[in-house]
Amino acid sequence: MGELAAEKHVKYILSVEKRKDDFQSVVMEHLRMNGAYWGLTALDILGKLNTVDADEVVSWVMSCQHQSGGFAGNVGHDPHILYTLSAVQVLALFDKLDVLDVDKVTDYVVGLQNEDGSFSGDIWGEVDSRFSYIAILCLSLLHQLDKINVEKAVNFVVSCKNMDGGFGCIPGGESHSGQIFCCVGALALTGSLHHIDKDLLGWWLCERQVKSGGLNGRPEKLPDVCYSWWVLSSLIMIDRVHWINKEKLVKFILDCQDTENGGISDRPDDAVDVYHTYFGIAGLSLLEYPALKAIDPAYALPVDVVNRIRLRKKLAV
């Protein structure tokens, strides 16, 4: 089995952050906030967050805040709940949540909850169970979860549950590993995991492992490194992670590395990108790969960052 090319991945992530005008940067311009979260969290898991200028990052993040309180994917773009969470997570990494006007951000997120408990992604009103998780996580990090109707939020997520134990993006939507992560995460953060049939869902999730050791998002699909996060974190949260072959999954992730130039791809020999680099490294962290910081499966942040935030809440009480 190969080894994680940690130093190469650090260099790759830092190079992506610096690019401004190549193809990869142009197509990612509208979601740069997500890219910052992926790259910086990967650096933190690798123990290399100190290679980045924190003040520069924080300044850029705050320049993406809209007057509504929400954050955009980049300067001058429209705010969305997805980018708002990434902004809060990036600030949490650097222990800079105190630069936020918490009430303003909270009001933005709270304002996106609908009468049925679901959440819209932005003012245009698209509803998706992903947004429920995002809203719950964002408010949890800010210690403002009590500002929404949690019971209704949980009921909406539960209404997205399917006969196979999985969850879709809306009631009746097809079960998908990414949506399952969001729904399980939302239920975990609200202390509502009792709504899940853990054996049934665990079976569906462990069936996502294919012969190569990789995991896919749905039946009959190719494996993809990003599901090393979506599937694995869900299995951990419902205490069924022992149902998959961890060694084979580690090998699959390591086989997706570019060992010369750094970065991780979706499958072996494909082009690398920062998205799969993060989810590959995060997956290895969940698999307790040596020398990586532990990541929290529900918060999608390093455990020490989550503990720091929890400690602040205790001290404030």
N, C-alpha and C positions, 0 to 999 in steps of 0.2 A: 504493500500500500504506500502511496506517495505521502508527502508531508505538505502541510499548509505553507504556501510561499508568502508568509506574513509580510515581510519587508517589501516584496514586489507589489503586494496589494495596497500597502500604505502609499507607495509612490504613485500607483495608478490612481487611487482616489484623490490624492492631492493634485495630480495633473488634470483630472476632470474638473475639479473645482476652479482651476485657473483658466481653463479654456473659455473663450467668449464667442468665437466666430466660426468654429468648425461645425460640421453637419450635426454631430451629436448634441452640441450645445444649442444650436438653433431649433432643432425639433423638440428639445426639452425646455425651451425658454419659459413656456407658460406654466411648467410645473417644477421650476427650480427649487421651490421651497421643499417639495418632496425629495428632490435630489440631494438637498443639503441634509435633510434628516437621514436619508439612507447612508450617505457618505460619512457623515460625522458620527453616527451611531456605530457604524462599522469600525471607524477609527478608535472609538472609545472601547469597544469590545476587544480590539487589538492592543489596547493600552497606549494609544498614540494620539489621543485627543489634543495633547499639548503641542503637537506640530502645527496647530492652526491658531491664527490670531483671533482670540475669543471676542475682543472688542469690535473687530471688523465684522465678524459674523453677526453679532448682536445688533450692531448698527444697521446692517443690511436687512435683517429680519424685521426690525421695527419700522424701516422705511417701506415695508410691504403692507403695513396695517392700513386699513380703510377707515374712513370716518364712522362707519357702522360698527366698528369694533372688531370685525373679522379681518382675516389676513388673506392676501392674494398669493398666487404662486410665484409672482415676481413683481417688481416695481411697476406700477401703472396698470396692472391687470385687475380683474374683478375678484372680490373676496369669495371664499367658499369654505365650508366647514372642514373639508379635507386639508386645505392648506393652513387653516387656523390650528388644527391639531398639530401638524408638523412644526409650525412656528413655536407652539407651546413646548413641544418635545425638545426642539433644538435649544430653547432657552433653559429648559430643565437640565439638559446635558451639561451646560456651562454654569449651572447654579445661578442663573440670572432671571428667575421668574419675578424677582422684585422690580424689574423695569416695567412690568405690565400694569396697566390700569385693569385690575382683575374684574371689577364691576362691569366695565365696558365690554370686555371679551365675553364675560358670562351672559350679559344681556343679548349679545349677538347670537350665541348658541341657544339660549333659552327661547329666543324669538323664532327659532326654526322648528320648534316642536309643534306638531299638528294635533288636532283634537283627538285623533285616535291613538296618540302616543308616539307615532312615528316621527321621523325627522326629515326635513327637506335639506338638500345639500346647499342651497343658496336661495336667493329671492325668486328664482324661476320655478322652484317647487318640485324638482325631481325627488321622489321618495325611494329609499333603498335601505335595507337593513344594515348596510355598511355605515350609513350615517348615524344610526342609533348607537352603534359601538363607538364611533368617533366622538359623538356628543358626550356620551357617558364617560369615556376616557378623558376627554379634554377637561370636563368639569371635575372629575376625580382628581386630576393633577393640580387643579386650582382650589380644591376643597370646597367646591360649590355645587356638589351633586344634588343637594337638597333643594336647589332652585328650580328643578324641573319636576314634572309628575313622574316619579320613578316607577310607580306601579303601572301606569299606562304604558310607559316605555317598555317595561318588561313584557307586558301583555302583547304588545305589537310584535316584539321579537319572537315570542312563543307562537304567535299566529303564523309565523313563517316556517314553522317546523313541518317536516314531511313524514309520510308513512315509513320511509326508509331510515328515519332517525336524524337525517340531515336537515339543513336549512337552505332556503332560497332568498333572493333579494327582496321579494314581496310575497305575501301569502299565495301559495300555489306555484311559486317559482321553483325551477329545478334545483336540486341539491348540488352544491358546488363547494369545494374545499375552502376557497377564499371567503365565501359567505358564511360557511360553518364557523370559521375562525372568528369572524366578526360577531356572530350571534352567541357563540360560546363565551367569547371575551366579555360581551355586554352582560351576560348572565353571571359570569364569574365576578365581575366588578360590582354587581349589585347584590351579591349573595343569593343568587337565584338558580344555581346549578341543579337544584332538585327538579326542575322542569324538564331535564334532559334524560332520555333513556340511554344511560352511559354504555351499556353493553351493545345495544343496537347501533348507536352512533360510532362507538369504538370499532365495531366490526366493519362498518362502511368505510371508515377512515383507514384502517389497516389494510383493507382491500385495495387501497390506492398505491401500494408498493408493487412495482413491477420487477421483472427478472433482473434488470441491471442494478436494482437496489434503490433506484430513484422513486419518487412519488409523483402521481399525477393529480389533476384537479377533479376529474370526473372519469367514470368508467370508459375504457377504450381510447383514452387520450395518451399522448406521449408523456414521459416523465419530464419534469421541469424543476430546476434547483429551487425556485421560489416556493414550491410546495413543501420543501424541507422545513420551511417556517410555518406555513398555513396549516398543514396537517399535523406536524409534530407538536406545535404549541397547543393545538386543540386536544390532542391525545394526552398531553401532560396535564392540562386543566381538568380533564375528566378521568385522570388516573388510569389510562389504558396504554401508555407509551410502550410498555413491555410487550405489546402485541405485534410490534414490527421488528425487523432485523436491523439493529442500529449500526452494526459493523458494515453491512452492505450499503447503507445510506451514506455513511462517512466516506466510503470509497467512491460512491457516485459523485458526491460533491467535490471531492479532491480531483476526480477525473475531469471536472469541468473548469479547472483552473487554466489560465494562461501562465505557465511557469516562467516564461521569458520576460513578458512585459507587465504581468500582474493583471488582476481582474478575474472574475468568474462569469461564465456564460450559463445559459439555460440548460444546455446539453453539451456533452463533450464535442470539442472542435468547432463550436459556433462562436460568433463574435461576443466578446465580453461587454458588459455595461454595468453601471454603478448599482442599478436595481438588483440584478442577480448577484453582484458581489456582496451587497449587504445581506440579502436573504441567505446566501450560502454561508457566510460567516456567522450570521445569527443562528442558522440551523446547526452549525458545528458547535456553537456555544450551548444550545439546548442539549446536544449530544455529549456535553462535558468534554469536548476536545481539549487537550492540554494547552495551558498558557493563555486561554481566552477567558475574559471576564464573563461571569454569569449574566444571562439576560432574563428578565421576567416575562413569562409567556402571555400574561394578560395586558401588561402595560407597554410591551414592546420597547422597553428601555432597560439599560443595565440595572441589575438588582441594587447596586450601591446608590444609584440615582433615585430609585423608587424609595429606598430606605431613608434617604436624606429628606425627601419630600414628606414622607410619613412622620418623621421625627419633628419636622417643622410644625406639622399640624398638632402633634402632642404638646409641643412647647407653647403653642399659641393658645391652647385651650385653658 
